[in-house]
Amino acid sequence: MAVLAVAAMATCLAQAGWSKHHPAHPSDQHAGTPVEGVLAQVHAAYIVLRTDEGKEITLQTQEDLRLKVGAGTRVKAWYLPASDGYALGWLDYPRDNLFAPRDEIHSHVKTVAILPVTDLPDANGFLEAVAAYLRSNLHWSVPPPAGSGTLDAINPATGQVDIAHYMQKSGTTVATLMASAHAEAVLEIDIQAVPATVRNRVATWDGVEEPLAGGPKVGEAPATTVTLKLWGEGGKLLWTNHRGFAVLVASSGGKLRDRSLAEVLLNTSGVQDWLNVTFAGLVSGPKN
């Protein structure tokens, strides 16, 4: 039976909901002074963190975090002295982020266009499952997805994403899609093949775990991760989430074999569980 990456979800929600901004050198992880608080400002090259004690600290960043966190996001940071202030060494932040009030999104958005960003085969079934979930749980009208496109903005000189170019391109693409679909928002769905780390026959990646009966005790396994971005008018980012979805292998005769995304989607109850967890922050917010 196909098993989606929702194993032990009930016990892993708190830790699975957090992502990490990695430092330049993995050996430096968690080096520096730890501090918790709420982001007051997020810019291309720095963030301003308001600590729980009410102090504001400006931290230089090694990457543009504007598509990952926004003002009001609660985080835990480790920072180091720099020549002209402080530099961010490590950042823990929620994978699920709202950039606008939930009630405002609910009241304004009635129709959502889907923008697929993937080259994985059999992705249409996943897109249809997302569309059905949005219709049932948010009561949004969802036209058939647009043809698979890309908002890729890789700088060929550095190999890194040019966030400014990405945001400009997304604004143009979002405006075009919204106009053609008569929609108030666009949901970008990026499905990517990624490696999962395997330890003790359990694959772990992007906040989720999945057991691999009959697989190697340690190593890597092919998996999928989904990044979701809800864009509003003017290319404004409204909500994001980034979660592992499923491994692309299955146990057979005590060994692992390849499985397609289409086979994964046959486990409809598992897909529904994944959607419930992934969209919880957008639908109704975290449960206490």
Stockholm file with secondary structure:
# STOCKHOLM 1.0

chainA/1-288         MAVLAVAAMATCLAQAGWSKHHPAHPSDQHAGTPVEGVLAQVHAAYIVLRTDEGKEITLQTQEDLRLKVGAGTRVKAWYLPASDGYALGWLDYPRDNLFAPRDEIHSHVKTVAILPVTDLPDANGFLEAVAAYLRSNLHWSVPPPAGSGTLDAINPATGQVDIAHYMQKSGTTVATLMASAHAEAVLEIDIQAVPATVRNRVATWDGVEEPLAGGPKVGEAPATTVTLKLWGEGGKLLWTNHRGFAVLVASSGGKLRDRSLAEVLLNTSGVQDWLNVTFAGLVSGPKN
#=GR chainA/1-288 SS CCCCTTTTHHHHHHHHTEEEECCSSGGGTTCSEEEEEEEEEECSSEEEEEETTSCEEEEECSSCCTTTCCTTCEEEEEEEEETTEEEEEEEEEESSEESSCHHHHHHHCCBEEEEEECCCTTHHHHHHHHHHHHHHHTCCBCCCCCCCCCCCCBCTTTSSBCHHHHHHHHHHHHHHHHHHHTCSEEEEEEEEEEEEEEETTEEEETTEEEECTTSCSEEEEEEEEEEEEEECGGGCEEEEEEEEEEESEEEETTEEEECCHHHHTTCHHHHHHHHHHHTHHHHTCCCC
#=GC SS_cons         CCCCTTTTHHHHHHHHTEEEECCSSGGGTTCSEEEEEEEEEECSSEEEEEETTSCEEEEECSSCCTTTCCTTCEEEEEEEEETTEEEEEEEEEESSEESSCHHHHHHHCCBEEEEEECCCTTHHHHHHHHHHHHHHHTCCBCCCCCCCCCCCCBCTTTSSBCHHHHHHHHHHHHHHHHHHHTCSEEEEEEEEEEEEEEETTEEEETTEEEECTTSCSEEEEEEEEEEEEEECGGGCEEEEEEEEEEESEEEETTEEEECCHHHHTTCHHHHHHHHHHHTHHHHTCCCC
//
